[in-house]
Amino acid sequence: MPVTAAEKLFAEALGTALLLAVVIGSGIMAERLSGGNVAIALLANTLATVGGLYILIEVFGPISGAHFNPAVSLVMTARGALAPPLLAPYIVAQLVGAMLGAWLAHAMFDMSIIQFSTKVRSGPGQWIGEAVATFGLVLVILRAPAARVAAMVATYIGAAYWFTSSTSFANPAAAFGRMFSESFAGIAPSSVPGFVVAELVGAGIAVLVHRAFRGAPVAPEVTSKPASAE
């Protein structure tokens, strides 16, 4: 049976909520157990995110494409892989899901449900880091063989946690959801616009680079692939 629009939207909302619960929840747990060692906390946060993201893409990919990311949905719409009338509902579902995911993480750790981050993440270095992180994410999605998308996206995000100055949000919905958490993974609301702009710029550059490689096929047997993202 064909997947309905309602099922796709529910999958995007639920998947994004679970992704943010993984990112924020693992950050809270890591911070509590690391004894103040930020490197150990980031490593634990990274490993949980890689595993969670891989599973979520595999589970929800066949239903909605497992975007979990407005930048990815924009790219998929531009490529004709997502119907334009679904773009705005997808983004709304992702944003709502991200906020609910943050609240779920707080509830699991007996924290105040409603809160806002005070962690400032700003400046040219952070913005460049976010542009690079999103560029790589979108390029991987566009170029990866279909059977390897989940593994390649999750692995790339794990690497980008460490090689980018921003720790690789690479996702406007993630930035939105993480501003509702005064935790290890949080971002101050005032820092979110800069991150979102950088993410969209990075996604746009990735599309241009992908088009430049049109003469080089991803793999002879690949004609389509599911989308995904963190």
Disulfide bonds with the S-S distance in Angstrom:
none
